Amino acid sequence: MAITAVELQQNLTKYLALAEKEQVFITENGRTIAVLSSPNQDRIETARSLFGILPDDVTLEESQSERLDRI
């Protein structure tokens, strides 16, 4: 869900409760400036959703090395 910063200010309690169930994107002037989310999000489900995104011919070490080279 996306809401404006003004909407968040006017209804903070409502959006804090909603953030327990889904991410709430805060926008200002049409740009996303923040995200409200629960610290108790199901991290295992998030990790599972990432499996299979690397090509079969790329090793985990190659992937980590490439990521660290960008820093």
PyMOL Python script that loads the backbone (N, CA, C, O; Angstrom):
from pymol import cmd

cmd.read_pdbstr("""\
ATOM      1  N   MET A   1       0.844  -1.163   0.000  1.00  0.00           N
ATOM      2  CA  MET A   1       0.000   0.000   0.000  1.00  0.00           C
ATOM      3  C   MET A   1       0.896   1.234   0.000  1.00  0.00           C
ATOM      4  O   MET A   1       1.940   1.245   0.651  1.00  0.00           O
ATOM      5  N   ALA A   2       0.498   2.253  -0.713  1.00  0.00           N
ATOM      6  CA  ALA A   2       1.236   3.512  -0.754  1.00  0.00           C
ATOM      7  C   ALA A   2       0.340   4.639  -0.241  1.00  0.00           C
ATOM      8  O   ALA A   2      -0.825   4.752  -0.625  1.00  0.00           O
ATOM      9  N   ILE A   3       0.903   5.460   0.627  1.00  0.00           N
ATOM     10  CA  ILE A   3       0.177   6.610   1.173  1.00  0.00           C
ATOM     11  C   ILE A   3       1.104   7.817   1.180  1.00  0.00           C
ATOM     12  O   ILE A   3       2.323   7.677   1.074  1.00  0.00           O
ATOM     13  N   THR A   4       0.521   8.992   1.307  1.00  0.00           N
ATOM     14  CA  THR A   4       1.341  10.202   1.375  1.00  0.00           C
ATOM     15  C   THR A   4       1.817  10.426   2.809  1.00  0.00           C
ATOM     16  O   THR A   4       1.253   9.876   3.755  1.00  0.00           O
ATOM     17  N   ALA A   5       2.843  11.226   2.953  1.00  0.00           N
ATOM     18  CA  ALA A   5       3.362  11.561   4.281  1.00  0.00           C
ATOM     19  C   ALA A   5       2.300  12.283   5.109  1.00  0.00           C
ATOM     20  O   ALA A   5       2.214  12.080   6.320  1.00  0.00           O
ATOM     21  N   VAL A   6       1.501  13.115   4.471  1.00  0.00           N
ATOM     22  CA  VAL A   6       0.426  13.829   5.169  1.00  0.00           C
ATOM     23  C   VAL A   6      -0.606  12.833   5.703  1.00  0.00           C
ATOM     24  O   VAL A   6      -1.049  12.945   6.846  1.00  0.00           O
ATOM     25  N   GLU A   7      -0.986  11.862   4.872  1.00  0.00           N
ATOM     26  CA  GLU A   7      -1.932  10.822   5.293  1.00  0.00           C
ATOM     27  C   GLU A   7      -1.379  10.051   6.493  1.00  0.00           C
ATOM     28  O   GLU A   7      -2.115   9.736   7.428  1.00  0.00           O
ATOM     29  N   LEU A   8      -0.090   9.751   6.461  1.00  0.00           N
ATOM     30  CA  LEU A   8       0.540   9.057   7.588  1.00  0.00           C
ATOM     31  C   LEU A   8       0.451   9.893   8.858  1.00  0.00           C
ATOM     32  O   LEU A   8       0.115   9.375   9.923  1.00  0.00           O
ATOM     33  N   GLN A   9       0.751  11.177   8.748  1.00  0.00           N
ATOM     34  CA  GLN A   9       0.696  12.054   9.914  1.00  0.00           C
ATOM     35  C   GLN A   9      -0.713  12.111  10.506  1.00  0.00           C
ATOM     36  O   GLN A   9      -0.881  12.141  11.725  1.00  0.00           O
ATOM     37  N   GLN A  10      -1.700  12.126   9.654  1.00  0.00           N
ATOM     38  CA  GLN A  10      -3.078  12.262  10.122  1.00  0.00           C
ATOM     39  C   GLN A  10      -3.641  10.960  10.682  1.00  0.00           C
ATOM     40  O   GLN A  10      -4.578  10.995  11.479  1.00  0.00           O
ATOM     41  N   ASN A  11      -3.091   9.808  10.284  1.00  0.00           N
ATOM     42  CA  ASN A  11      -3.648   8.513  10.674  1.00  0.00           C
ATOM     43  C   ASN A  11      -2.549   7.535  11.090  1.00  0.00           C
ATOM     44  O   ASN A  11      -2.578   6.370  10.692  1.00  0.00           O
ATOM     45  N   LEU A  12      -1.595   7.989  11.876  1.00  0.00           N
ATOM     46  CA  LEU A  12      -0.438   7.179  12.230  1.00  0.00           C
ATOM     47  C   LEU A  12      -0.818   5.841  12.855  1.00  0.00           C
ATOM     48  O   LEU A  12      -0.289   4.805  12.452  1.00  0.00           O
ATOM     49  N   THR A  13      -1.714   5.841  13.819  1.00  0.00           N
ATOM     50  CA  THR A  13      -2.094   4.604  14.509  1.00  0.00           C
ATOM     51  C   THR A  13      -2.653   3.573  13.535  1.00  0.00           C
ATOM     52  O   THR A  13      -2.328   2.388  13.618  1.00  0.00           O
ATOM     53  N   LYS A  14      -3.481   4.023  12.631  1.00  0.00           N
ATOM     54  CA  LYS A  14      -4.077   3.131  11.629  1.00  0.00           C
ATOM     55  C   LYS A  14      -2.989   2.458  10.784  1.00  0.00           C
ATOM     56  O   LYS A  14      -3.043   1.253  10.541  1.00  0.00           O
ATOM     57  N   TYR A  15      -2.012   3.238  10.344  1.00  0.00           N
ATOM     58  CA  TYR A  15      -0.986   2.693   9.455  1.00  0.00           C
ATOM     59  C   TYR A  15       0.059   1.869  10.202  1.00  0.00           C
ATOM     60  O   TYR A  15       0.658   0.964   9.621  1.00  0.00           O
ATOM     61  N   LEU A  16       0.282   2.165  11.465  1.00  0.00           N
ATOM     62  CA  LEU A  16       1.159   1.308  12.262  1.00  0.00           C
ATOM     63  C   LEU A  16       0.543  -0.080  12.404  1.00  0.00           C
ATOM     64  O   LEU A  16       1.243  -1.087  12.301  1.00  0.00           O
ATOM     65  N   ALA A  17      -0.758  -0.132  12.637  1.00  0.00           N
ATOM     66  CA  ALA A  17      -1.441  -1.424  12.732  1.00  0.00           C
ATOM     67  C   ALA A  17      -1.416  -2.156  11.389  1.00  0.00           C
ATOM     68  O   ALA A  17      -1.210  -3.369  11.345  1.00  0.00           O
ATOM     69  N   LEU A  18      -1.621  -1.433  10.315  1.00  0.00           N
ATOM     70  CA  LEU A  18      -1.604  -2.035   8.991  1.00  0.00           C
ATOM     71  C   LEU A  18      -0.216  -2.573   8.637  1.00  0.00           C
ATOM     72  O   LEU A  18      -0.100  -3.590   7.953  1.00  0.00           O
ATOM     73  N   ALA A  19       0.826  -1.902   9.097  1.00  0.00           N
ATOM     74  CA  ALA A  19       2.202  -2.317   8.802  1.00  0.00           C
ATOM     75  C   ALA A  19       2.536  -3.671   9.414  1.00  0.00           C
ATOM     76  O   ALA A  19       3.501  -4.310   8.994  1.00  0.00           O
ATOM     77  N   GLU A  20       1.764  -4.121  10.392  1.00  0.00           N
ATOM     78  CA  GLU A  20       1.980  -5.459  10.941  1.00  0.00           C
ATOM     79  C   GLU A  20       1.663  -6.536   9.916  1.00  0.00           C
ATOM     80  O   GLU A  20       2.202  -7.641   9.977  1.00  0.00           O
ATOM     81  N   LYS A  21       0.778  -6.207   8.965  1.00  0.00           N
ATOM     82  CA  LYS A  21       0.308  -7.192   7.991  1.00  0.00           C
ATOM     83  C   LYS A  21       0.931  -7.019   6.609  1.00  0.00           C
ATOM     84  O   LYS A  21       1.101  -7.993   5.876  1.00  0.00           O
ATOM     85  N   GLU A  22       1.268  -5.789   6.255  1.00  0.00           N
ATOM     86  CA  GLU A  22       1.825  -5.521   4.925  1.00  0.00           C
ATOM     87  C   GLU A  22       2.708  -4.281   4.970  1.00  0.00           C
ATOM     88  O   GLU A  22       2.614  -3.468   5.889  1.00  0.00           O
ATOM     89  N   GLN A  23       3.553  -4.152   3.978  1.00  0.00           N
ATOM     90  CA  GLN A  23       4.409  -2.980   3.905  1.00  0.00           C
ATOM     91  C   GLN A  23       3.584  -1.772   3.499  1.00  0.00           C
ATOM     92  O   GLN A  23       2.685  -1.869   2.663  1.00  0.00           O
ATOM     93  N   VAL A  24       3.905  -0.622   4.108  1.00  0.00           N
ATOM     94  CA  VAL A  24       3.238   0.632   3.786  1.00  0.00           C
ATOM     95  C   VAL A  24       4.308   1.584   3.248  1.00  0.00           C
ATOM     96  O   VAL A  24       5.235   1.957   3.966  1.00  0.00           O
ATOM     97  N   PHE A  25       4.171   1.967   1.994  1.00  0.00           N
ATOM     98  CA  PHE A  25       5.128   2.858   1.353  1.00  0.00           C
ATOM     99  C   PHE A  25       4.662   4.291   1.553  1.00  0.00           C
ATOM    100  O   PHE A  25       3.513   4.624   1.263  1.00  0.00           O
ATOM    101  N   ILE A  26       5.561   5.142   2.051  1.00  0.00           N
ATOM    102  CA  ILE A  26       5.253   6.538   2.307  1.00  0.00           C
ATOM    103  C   ILE A  26       5.803   7.357   1.146  1.00  0.00           C
ATOM    104  O   ILE A  26       6.979   7.249   0.800  1.00  0.00           O
ATOM    105  N   THR A  27       4.944   8.176   0.550  1.00  0.00           N
ATOM    106  CA  THR A  27       5.378   8.986  -0.591  1.00  0.00           C
ATOM    107  C   THR A  27       5.285  10.473  -0.261  1.00  0.00           C
ATOM    108  O   THR A  27       4.500  10.902   0.584  1.00  0.00           O
ATOM    109  N   GLU A  28       6.107  11.227  -0.953  1.00  0.00           N
ATOM    110  CA  GLU A  28       6.079  12.679  -0.849  1.00  0.00           C
ATOM    111  C   GLU A  28       6.443  13.227  -2.225  1.00  0.00           C
ATOM    112  O   GLU A  28       7.478  12.874  -2.791  1.00  0.00           O
ATOM    113  N   ASN A  29       5.604  14.070  -2.742  1.00  0.00           N
ATOM    114  CA  ASN A  29       5.806  14.620  -4.096  1.00  0.00           C
ATOM    115  C   ASN A  29       5.977  13.516  -5.135  1.00  0.00           C
ATOM    116  O   ASN A  29       6.770  13.645  -6.068  1.00  0.00           O
ATOM    117  N   GLY A  30       5.229  12.439  -4.964  1.00  0.00           N
ATOM    118  CA  GLY A  30       5.258  11.354  -5.935  1.00  0.00           C
ATOM    119  C   GLY A  30       6.414  10.385  -5.809  1.00  0.00           C
ATOM    120  O   GLY A  30       6.503   9.443  -6.596  1.00  0.00           O
ATOM    121  N   ARG A  31       7.304  10.580  -4.847  1.00  0.00           N
ATOM    122  CA  ARG A  31       8.466   9.698  -4.651  1.00  0.00           C
ATOM    123  C   ARG A  31       8.306   8.921  -3.358  1.00  0.00           C
ATOM    124  O   ARG A  31       7.826   9.467  -2.364  1.00  0.00           O
ATOM    125  N   THR A  32       8.700   7.653  -3.355  1.00  0.00           N
ATOM    126  CA  THR A  32       8.698   6.870  -2.123  1.00  0.00           C
ATOM    127  C   THR A  32       9.872   7.335  -1.273  1.00  0.00           C
ATOM    128  O   THR A  32      11.019   7.331  -1.720  1.00  0.00           O
ATOM    129  N   ILE A  33       9.568   7.739  -0.034  1.00  0.00           N
ATOM    130  CA  ILE A  33      10.619   8.252   0.853  1.00  0.00           C
ATOM    131  C   ILE A  33      10.873   7.339   2.045  1.00  0.00           C
ATOM    132  O   ILE A  33      11.898   7.463   2.714  1.00  0.00           O
ATOM    133  N   ALA A  34       9.936   6.411   2.319  1.00  0.00           N
ATOM    134  CA  ALA A  34      10.106   5.511   3.459  1.00  0.00           C
ATOM    135  C   ALA A  34       9.154   4.325   3.314  1.00  0.00           C
ATOM    136  O   ALA A  34       8.211   4.342   2.522  1.00  0.00           O
ATOM    137  N   VAL A  35       9.441   3.299   4.110  1.00  0.00           N
ATOM    138  CA  VAL A  35       8.586   2.115   4.139  1.00  0.00           C
ATOM    139  C   VAL A  35       8.362   1.723   5.594  1.00  0.00           C
ATOM    140  O   VAL A  35       9.310   1.628   6.374  1.00  0.00           O
ATOM    141  N   LEU A  36       7.110   1.499   5.949  1.00  0.00           N
ATOM    142  CA  LEU A  36       6.784   0.943   7.262  1.00  0.00           C
ATOM    143  C   LEU A  36       6.592  -0.551   7.076  1.00  0.00           C
ATOM    144  O   LEU A  36       5.856  -0.983   6.190  1.00  0.00           O
ATOM    145  N   SER A  37       7.252  -1.336   7.907  1.00  0.00           N
ATOM    146  CA  SER A  37       7.052  -2.775   7.844  1.00  0.00           C
ATOM    147  C   SER A  37       7.267  -3.367   9.234  1.00  0.00           C
ATOM    148  O   SER A  37       7.873  -2.742  10.104  1.00  0.00           O
ATOM    149  N   SER A  38       6.776  -4.546   9.420  1.00  0.00           N
ATOM    150  CA  SER A  38       6.888  -5.217  10.709  1.00  0.00           C
ATOM    151  C   SER A  38       8.269  -5.852  10.859  1.00  0.00           C
ATOM    152  O   SER A  38       8.770  -6.460   9.914  1.00  0.00           O
ATOM    153  N   PRO A  39       8.891  -5.721  12.030  1.00  0.00           N
ATOM    154  CA  PRO A  39      10.160  -6.417  12.241  1.00  0.00           C
ATOM    155  C   PRO A  39       9.958  -7.921  12.344  1.00  0.00           C
ATOM    156  O   PRO A  39      10.921  -8.688  12.317  1.00  0.00           O
ATOM    157  N   ASN A  40       8.720  -8.333  12.462  1.00  0.00           N
ATOM    158  CA  ASN A  40       8.417  -9.763  12.591  1.00  0.00           C
ATOM    159  C   ASN A  40       7.973 -10.388  11.281  1.00  0.00           C
ATOM    160  O   ASN A  40       7.358 -11.455  11.278  1.00  0.00           O
ATOM    161  N   GLN A  41       8.279  -9.733  10.165  1.00  0.00           N
ATOM    162  CA  GLN A  41       7.936 -10.298   8.865  1.00  0.00           C
ATOM    163  C   GLN A  41       8.532 -11.683   8.770  1.00  0.00           C
ATOM    164  O   GLN A  41       9.573 -11.969   9.362  1.00  0.00           O
ATOM    165  N   ASP A  42       7.869 -12.531   8.026  1.00  0.00           N
ATOM    166  CA  ASP A  42       8.348 -13.902   7.878  1.00  0.00           C
ATOM    167  C   ASP A  42       9.602 -13.918   7.001  1.00  0.00           C
ATOM    168  O   ASP A  42       9.516 -13.962   5.774  1.00  0.00           O
ATOM    169  N   ARG A  43      10.742 -13.881   7.639  1.00  0.00           N
ATOM    170  CA  ARG A  43      12.017 -13.817   6.915  1.00  0.00           C
ATOM    171  C   ARG A  43      12.316 -15.108   6.152  1.00  0.00           C
ATOM    172  O   ARG A  43      12.971 -15.072   5.111  1.00  0.00           O
ATOM    173  N   ILE A  44      11.846 -16.234   6.658  1.00  0.00           N
ATOM    174  CA  ILE A  44      12.065 -17.504   5.961  1.00  0.00           C
ATOM    175  C   ILE A  44      11.335 -17.479   4.628  1.00  0.00           C
ATOM    176  O   ILE A  44      11.891 -17.896   3.612  1.00  0.00           O
ATOM    177  N   GLU A  45      10.105 -16.998   4.617  1.00  0.00           N
ATOM    178  CA  GLU A  45       9.343 -16.917   3.377  1.00  0.00           C
ATOM    179  C   GLU A  45      10.020 -15.964   2.396  1.00  0.00           C
ATOM    180  O   GLU A  45      10.037 -16.227   1.193  1.00  0.00           O
ATOM    181  N   THR A  46      10.569 -14.882   2.886  1.00  0.00           N
ATOM    182  CA  THR A  46      11.294 -13.947   2.026  1.00  0.00           C
ATOM    183  C   THR A  46      12.513 -14.629   1.418  1.00  0.00           C
ATOM    184  O   THR A  46      12.766 -14.492   0.221  1.00  0.00           O
ATOM    185  N   ALA A  47      13.262 -15.355   2.226  1.00  0.00           N
ATOM    186  CA  ALA A  47      14.449 -16.063   1.728  1.00  0.00           C
ATOM    187  C   ALA A  47      14.053 -17.103   0.686  1.00  0.00           C
ATOM    188  O   ALA A  47      14.714 -17.231  -0.344  1.00  0.00           O
ATOM    189  N   ARG A  48      12.990 -17.838   0.944  1.00  0.00           N
ATOM    190  CA  ARG A  48      12.540 -18.854  -0.012  1.00  0.00           C
ATOM    191  C   ARG A  48      12.179 -18.231  -1.360  1.00  0.00           C
ATOM    192  O   ARG A  48      12.391 -18.843  -2.407  1.00  0.00           O
ATOM    193  N   SER A  49      11.639 -17.025  -1.331  1.00  0.00           N
ATOM    194  CA  SER A  49      11.245 -16.383  -2.583  1.00  0.00           C
ATOM    195  C   SER A  49      12.457 -16.024  -3.434  1.00  0.00           C
ATOM    196  O   SER A  49      12.322 -15.798  -4.636  1.00  0.00           O
ATOM    197  N   LEU A  50      13.635 -15.969  -2.828  1.00  0.00           N
ATOM    198  CA  LEU A  50      14.849 -15.614  -3.565  1.00  0.00           C
ATOM    199  C   LEU A  50      15.528 -16.820  -4.204  1.00  0.00           C
ATOM    200  O   LEU A  50      16.359 -16.647  -5.095  1.00  0.00           O
ATOM    201  N   PHE A  51      15.197 -18.041  -3.774  1.00  0.00           N
ATOM    202  CA  PHE A  51      15.818 -19.234  -4.344  1.00  0.00           C
ATOM    203  C   PHE A  51      15.497 -19.332  -5.822  1.00  0.00           C
ATOM    204  O   PHE A  51      14.360 -19.117  -6.243  1.00  0.00           O
ATOM    205  N   GLY A  52      16.504 -19.658  -6.593  1.00  0.00           N
ATOM    206  CA  GLY A  52      16.305 -19.848  -8.021  1.00  0.00           C
ATOM    207  C   GLY A  52      16.531 -18.608  -8.859  1.00  0.00           C
ATOM    208  O   GLY A  52      16.379 -18.667 -10.079  1.00  0.00           O
ATOM    209  N   ILE A  53      16.891 -17.476  -8.248  1.00  0.00           N
ATOM    210  CA  ILE A  53      17.082 -16.285  -9.071  1.00  0.00           C
ATOM    211  C   ILE A  53      18.480 -16.228  -9.685  1.00  0.00           C
ATOM    212  O   ILE A  53      18.699 -15.515 -10.664  1.00  0.00           O
ATOM    213  N   LEU A  54      19.427 -16.978  -9.112  1.00  0.00           N
ATOM    214  CA  LEU A  54      20.758 -17.046  -9.717  1.00  0.00           C
ATOM    215  C   LEU A  54      20.757 -18.086 -10.831  1.00  0.00           C
ATOM    216  O   LEU A  54      20.151 -19.147 -10.681  1.00  0.00           O
ATOM    217  N   PRO A  55      21.417 -17.803 -11.931  1.00  0.00           N
ATOM    218  CA  PRO A  55      21.521 -18.809 -12.987  1.00  0.00           C
ATOM    219  C   PRO A  55      22.239 -20.055 -12.465  1.00  0.00           C
ATOM    220  O   PRO A  55      23.055 -19.966 -11.548  1.00  0.00           O
ATOM    221  N   ASP A  56      21.939 -21.199 -13.042  1.00  0.00           N
ATOM    222  CA  ASP A  56      22.512 -22.466 -12.595  1.00  0.00           C
ATOM    223  C   ASP A  56      24.031 -22.513 -12.717  1.00  0.00           C
ATOM    224  O   ASP A  56      24.685 -23.240 -11.969  1.00  0.00           O
ATOM    225  N   ASP A  57      24.604 -21.747 -13.652  1.00  0.00           N
ATOM    226  CA  ASP A  57      26.047 -21.810 -13.874  1.00  0.00           C
ATOM    227  C   ASP A  57      26.833 -20.822 -13.000  1.00  0.00           C
ATOM    228  O   ASP A  57      28.042 -20.681 -13.183  1.00  0.00           O
ATOM    229  N   VAL A  58      26.181 -20.143 -12.065  1.00  0.00           N
ATOM    230  CA  VAL A  58      26.846 -19.199 -11.172  1.00  0.00           C
ATOM    231  C   VAL A  58      26.878 -19.791  -9.772  1.00  0.00           C
ATOM    232  O   VAL A  58      25.853 -20.233  -9.252  1.00  0.00           O
ATOM    233  N   THR A  59      28.073 -19.797  -9.156  1.00  0.00           N
ATOM    234  CA  THR A  59      28.192 -20.323  -7.801  1.00  0.00           C
ATOM    235  C   THR A  59      27.899 -19.222  -6.793  1.00  0.00           C
ATOM    236  O   THR A  59      27.942 -18.036  -7.120  1.00  0.00           O
ATOM    237  N   LEU A  60      27.604 -19.623  -5.581  1.00  0.00           N
ATOM    238  CA  LEU A  60      27.347 -18.663  -4.515  1.00  0.00           C
ATOM    239  C   LEU A  60      28.572 -17.779  -4.284  1.00  0.00           C
ATOM    240  O   LEU A  60      28.440 -16.577  -4.056  1.00  0.00           O
ATOM    241  N   GLU A  61      29.757 -18.377  -4.343  1.00  0.00           N
ATOM    242  CA  GLU A  61      30.989 -17.617  -4.139  1.00  0.00           C
ATOM    243  C   GLU A  61      31.180 -16.553  -5.220  1.00  0.00           C
ATOM    244  O   GLU A  61      31.588 -15.430  -4.922  1.00  0.00           O
ATOM    245  N   GLU A  62      30.885 -16.904  -6.476  1.00  0.00           N
ATOM    246  CA  GLU A  62      30.981 -15.930  -7.568  1.00  0.00           C
ATOM    247  C   GLU A  62      29.998 -14.783  -7.360  1.00  0.00           C
ATOM    248  O   GLU A  62      30.321 -13.617  -7.589  1.00  0.00           O
ATOM    249  N   SER A  63      28.821 -15.128  -6.932  1.00  0.00           N
ATOM    250  CA  SER A  63      27.795 -14.117  -6.688  1.00  0.00           C
ATOM    251  C   SER A  63      28.220 -13.172  -5.567  1.00  0.00           C
ATOM    252  O   SER A  63      28.080 -11.956  -5.696  1.00  0.00           O
ATOM    253  N   GLN A  64      28.737 -13.721  -4.474  1.00  0.00           N
ATOM    254  CA  GLN A  64      29.186 -12.896  -3.351  1.00  0.00           C
ATOM    255  C   GLN A  64      30.361 -12.019  -3.757  1.00  0.00           C
ATOM    256  O   GLN A  64      30.417 -10.847  -3.384  1.00  0.00           O
ATOM    257  N   SER A  65      31.296 -12.572  -4.513  1.00  0.00           N
ATOM    258  CA  SER A  65      32.460 -11.828  -4.955  1.00  0.00           C
ATOM    259  C   SER A  65      32.042 -10.651  -5.838  1.00  0.00           C
ATOM    260  O   SER A  65      32.550  -9.541  -5.685  1.00  0.00           O
ATOM    261  N   GLU A  66      31.114 -10.902  -6.762  1.00  0.00           N
ATOM    262  CA  GLU A  66      30.639  -9.839  -7.644  1.00  0.00           C
ATOM    263  C   GLU A  66      29.953  -8.740  -6.838  1.00  0.00           C
ATOM    264  O   GLU A  66      30.152  -7.556  -7.108  1.00  0.00           O
ATOM    265  N   ARG A  67      29.157  -9.124  -5.861  1.00  0.00           N
ATOM    266  CA  ARG A  67      28.460  -8.140  -5.037  1.00  0.00           C
ATOM    267  C   ARG A  67      29.471  -7.301  -4.253  1.00  0.00           C
ATOM    268  O   ARG A  67      29.322  -6.083  -4.162  1.00  0.00           O
ATOM    269  N   LEU A  68      30.496  -7.942  -3.687  1.00  0.00           N
ATOM    270  CA  LEU A  68      31.482  -7.207  -2.903  1.00  0.00           C
ATOM    271  C   LEU A  68      32.352  -6.310  -3.766  1.00  0.00           C
ATOM    272  O   LEU A  68      32.833  -5.280  -3.295  1.00  0.00           O
ATOM    273  N   ASP A  69      32.563  -6.686  -5.028  1.00  0.00           N
ATOM    274  CA  ASP A  69      33.348  -5.864  -5.946  1.00  0.00           C
ATOM    275  C   ASP A  69      32.649  -4.543  -6.249  1.00  0.00           C
ATOM    276  O   ASP A  69      33.307  -3.555  -6.576  1.00  0.00           O
ATOM    277  N   ARG A  70      31.319  -4.518  -6.143  1.00  0.00           N
ATOM    278  CA  ARG A  70      30.554  -3.303  -6.444  1.00  0.00           C
ATOM    279  C   ARG A  70      30.621  -2.267  -5.333  1.00  0.00           C
ATOM    280  O   ARG A  70      30.324  -1.093  -5.552  1.00  0.00           O
ATOM    281  N   ILE A  71      31.006  -2.697  -4.159  1.00  0.00           N
ATOM    282  CA  ILE A  71      31.039  -1.791  -2.992  1.00  0.00           C
ATOM    283  C   ILE A  71      32.251  -0.905  -3.012  1.00  0.00           C
ATOM    284  O   ILE A  71      32.432  -0.088  -2.110  1.00  0.00           O
TER     285      ILE A  71
END
""", "prot")
cmd.dss("prot")
cmd.show_as("cartoon", "prot")
cmd.util.cbc("prot")
cmd.orient("prot")
